[in-house]
């Protein structure tokens, strides 16, 4: 079915991604870098140790893509092997997770609501099951509380007042599932703060898996969540996708324009931001007039909210993903010839997928100060 050249290409990308995520894991978990000096330099010992992060993380992504892959094969829909995209940025001194994710590409024409639903829902649910197991294991086997001193010996100094200015101040943003699993399975005395989870490889790998699961299950366009919504509500997908995207991009941009900013700043940022919003609706299927009106309305509402509640801030890290969805991928779903209602089992899976999204979504997944 696939040529030796294809197996070789996809295999090399997979191995390269395993290596880059291992390098990234060393930087996060053990504060080791290929470019470091002295004790901060990555050694083979710490490279192998860092696979405690990369293997479960890449394994979850692999299971996710294989869920799509084998379901497509079952429905006789031609597709590529999983593409893994390595993405380590340590060579320029920037933090990264070692990958930009993984995808499979459909080559065959899909003209079935049921097939779209099955292929879309299979990946995130398969990956979610493995992520759940990894997190339960990670919470159940937490090391002793003083483990963190092996990473940050300065914490043991009673005179330690925090890191100097310029040091990376970073923490993970919680979600319902991660919080709940910690309450149920973790020893409270060993439970790390969200700013220290990066040093616990199974927890960090599981958290990232939940992050990617939530991204894929957004009920927008042709994301996995979009396929689920199209399967459950085929006649309402367009409206649901548009409303979900407006809420997503609207939340992301809260605080960008504020009446409390300097007038010279507003004169620059307001037109730039409205232009950005307009571009984000390029593939919404809306008319030019409606796109302009929507961009202006979102900006005006955000400005008004900032006036009455200046403390409200969105998560601007979502804006780039919103741009990709609205400008590159699009908000609409391919049409199919038939709209036969899904059976009860598929409806139940769809409801489960929506619940998984709610449990996994973090409004602020990565918090930098």
Number of C-alpha atoms within 10 A of each C-alpha: 4 8 8 8 9 12 11 11 13 17 16 14 17 20 13 19 24 23 21 23 26 27 28 29 32 29 26 23 21 22 19 23 23 16 12 12 10 7 10 15 15 20 14 8 8 20 21 14 17 24 20 18 27 28 18 22 28 24 17 27 28 21 21 28 25 20 21 27 24 16 20 23 12 12 14 12 17 16 17 16 19 21 19 25 19 21 17 22 16 18 10 8 9 8 14 18 23 24 20 13 16 18 19 15 13 15 10 12 9 18 13 16 23 24 19 24 24 24 24 26 29 24 25 30 21 19 23 25 13 20 28 19 12 23 25 20 16 22 23 15 14 19 15 11 13 13 15 18 12 11 14 14 11 15 15 12 9 7 8 9 9 10 10 8 7 6 9 11 13 14 18 20 16 18 19 13 20 22 12 13 16 19 13 12 17 19 17 11 9 16 18 22 10 14 14 18 19 24 22 22 26 27 26 26 28 26 28 20 28 28 18 19 27 24 20 20 29 24 26 32 28 24 21 28 27 27 30 32 30 29 27 22 15 20 12 11 23 20 13 20 24 21 13 16 23 19 11 20 23 20 20 22 21 23 21 19 20 20 15 11 10 9 11 8 11 17 10 10 15 18 13 12 18 19 14 14 27 20 17 27 28 20 17 21 14 13 11 12 8 13 20 17 12 18 21 19 13 20 21 15 13 23 21 15 18 20 16 10 12 15 11 13 16 20 20 17 14 17 20 13 17 22 19 12 22 25 18 14 17 21 28 20 19 12 13 13 8 11 15 11 14 16 10 9 9 18 16 13 17 22 15 14 24 18 12 20 23 16 17 24 23 21 15 18 17 15 13 9 7
